[in-house]
Amino acid sequence: RDRTGEAQHNAVAETPRLTAEGLPEAWVLQLGAFKEERNALELRDRLQGAGHRAFVQRSAAGEPIAFRVFVGPKMTRDQVAAAQRELERQFQIKPLVVPFAP
């Protein structure tokens, strides 16, 4: 049994918290990473069309080029879990839970 999502899920707070910088801690669900931006934009558009707040983020300078597709941010464990279940059901994709980095 894959426990990766379980461990990530347990790291998410039950209630919203603040980061060391005093900003609200938030989480996003990563649904894909693509070499071609158009593929990432296509998935983003499908997610948005289904009512999800989706966005694309390009990899940081110095890293291999990748366009990652996210849904969120979500502030609590319940919000993350509900969105994760909904996305798995709608798109047959198992999203990764990662910290939100604006």
N, C-alpha and C positions, 0 to 999 in steps of 0.2 A: 504494500500500500504506500502510495506517495504521500509523505507528510510535509512536503515543501509548503504548500498552501496553508496547511494547518499551523505551522510554525510562524509563517508570516501573519496569519490571521490573529494569532495570540499576541503578537507584538503591537497590535493596534489597540489603542485605549478604549475603554468602555465609554468614557466621557471625554470631551475635548480637553486638550492640555496645551500648554505653551512651550515653545522651544527655548533653548538657552538664550536666544536673541529676543525673546519676548513675543514671538509671532505664534499664531495658532498652529498647532501641529496638525497636519492633514496627510491624507493618503490618496493615491490614485491606483487605478487598475490598468496595467499594461496589457494590451491585447495583441500587439505585434511589433516587429522591428523589420524594416525593409531597407534594402540598398537603394531602391528607386523611390523617389518622393511621390510619384504618381500613384504607386501602389498603396502607400500610407494614406494619401489623400482620399483614395477610393474607399478604404476601410473607414476612415473618419467620417466621410459623407454618409456611408451606410449606417453607422452608429448614430449620427445626428438625425438622420431620417427616421430612426426608430425612437427618437426622443431622448437620447443620451447626450450629456455634455462631454463631447469628445474633442481632443486636440492632438496635434502632431508636434513633436519636439525633435530637433536635429541633435545628433550627438555633439559632444563638446569638442572644441578644437584640440587637435592632437590625437583624437580617437579615430578609429575607422569610421567612415561615413555611414550613418544609419539614421533612419527616420522612424521614431518610435510613436506608436499610437496609444493614447491614454484616454480613460474616462475618469472624471472626477473634477475636483478633489472631493473627498468624503472626510468627515471630521470624527466619526466614531466607528467602533467595531461593528455595531448593528448596521450602519449605513454601508460599510464596506462589504459585509457579508451578504446583505440584500442585493446590492449591485452585482456582486460576483455571481450569485445564483441566477439572477435575471440574465446576465450576459452569457453565461454558460447555456442557459435554456434557449435564448434567442439565436445565438450565433455558433453554438457548439465549439466555443473557444474557452479554454481554461485560463482566465486572466491571472497575471502575477500582481500581488499587492506590493507596492513600493512607496516609500516616502515621497510626498509631493515637494518638488524643488522648482519654484517659479523661475 
